[in-house]
Amino acid sequence: MRKNLLRIALLTPISLMLFLVTARNAYGQFDPTAWYNIVALHSGKCLAVAGGNSFVQNGVDVIQWTCIASEDNQKWRVVPLNDGNYQIIAKHSGRSLEVRGGVDARNNGAPVQQSDYLNAANQKWKIVPLGDGSCKIVAAHSRLSLDVNGGPGAIGDGPFVQQWEYWGGQNQKWKFSAVGVNTATTTLPPSPSQGHFRVTLVAFAVNNATVDNLLQIDGAGDEVYALVDYAEIWSPRTLVGVQQHQSLLYGDTSATGNSLPGTVQVGRASRTGGLITLDRVGLGGEQPPFPANSTRADRARMLPMVIWDGWLVRDGPRRNEIVIVPTIWESDKVPDVRDLWNQRIPEFFRQFALTSERFLDGSATRQLVERTAVVLRTVPQRNDFDRPVGMDGSIFTLFSDVPATFIPAVMLLTFDSAQNAANSTAQGRGVVEISYHDGTNYGPGNYTMFLLVERLP
């Protein structure tokens, strides 16, 4: 399967341009009674239900095909939903565009088909203008984008359409052309109550290294990776989806398993790397090259690593908030606690959504970064395991049932807090620092993560 390149472009100006004559704000408004061709930017071909007008049954693949005016299987109705998403309906069949496999189909490469509409999240789409007259079309359940299989070079008739992590490829950009009406582009100024923002993990610093294994079986010094979970919350109390980004492993490449492309050599602990006190990666620190034999997907996980890119809205029925949980993990290649974290974090976001409305409607305010809840609680079963820097409580002891706990920092981005963060110059324009200190039983570990919040024009 092809690999996609996530292009990271910090501080790149983008003009806010809407792509439909019927547009009324930066999200785009569609006439729900009209029909549209949805055209792939790289090929100029139309999103089409395979087989032509006679293929009206559930489960038929969606492909790209030369646009033909008489073909109703290439015409789509775009109907706004009350959660800020859209239903996209094929004219010839009345069936909806969906990701095959249901709401659990969150993987890159899951194909897209037509099916009866069941109000499921894998049948709902967010349409995000990109500033160049095109847009990305994002599946609500997975946050992955509509993508023509084969990449920008797939310009012929027939490639199937799938969901894939957005990386800026022309095969992931689409234009909507209203059938039979003037489709001249309309340019509108940005709204004062909504904006396009991006959050990027740009650096981390080792203020104090963690306690390393005496035999250094995991490599010299610390080996760490960044793990960032985020969710979008829409008013009222609607959790759109939970996503996770994990960086490559940073540290010593000489230990068993660390020589794979998934490890980046950094740090001064040995000639092959390993992080020690006062090491820094990014923002004036070490900026390592791509590892040998690394793939495009690997490179997308190196710092600077884009965490989230999208719109924040302060007013109206589509108010939203982005909740970001950035953590940094010391790696011992024992995933028990990491697996537990992955089980717990969705419930944390669900509970967060239940209490978010008073912040979204402006009746209460909150800090940009807060620490309020224990997300991880576990009784350690061994001395060495993957763990977030900042754990407190019990370490492993025989017959102990005293838990270790972890309270993560949570970044809360509403339109106002994101605007304030992007304008802040306290740590460098738009830079937010988040630090984690190990509890007494876990030693002197102390790391700082640096996240850049930008408002894009």
Secondary structure, 3 states (H helix, E strand, C coil): CCCCCCCCCCCCCCCCCCCCCCCCCCCCCCCCCCCEEEEECCCCCEEEECCCCCCCCCCCEEEEECCCCCCHHHCEEEEECCCCCEEEEECCCCCEEEECCHHHCCCCCCEEEEECCCCCHHHCEEEEECCCCCEEEEECCCCCEEEECCCCCCCCCCCEEEEECCCCCHHHCEEEEECCCCCCCCCCCCCCCEEEEEEEEEEEEEEECCCCCCCCCCCCCECEEEEEEEEEEECCCEEEEEEEEECCEEECCCCCCCCCCCEEECCCCCCCCCECCCCEECCCCECCCCCCCCCHHHHCCCCCEEEEEEEEECCCCCCEEEEEEEEEEECCCCCHHHHHHHHHHHHHHHHHHHCCHHHHCCCCCCCCEECCCCCEEECCCCCCCCEECCCEECCCCCCCCCCEEECCCEEEECHHHHHHHHHCCCCCCCEEEEEEECCHHHCCCEEEEEEEEEEEC
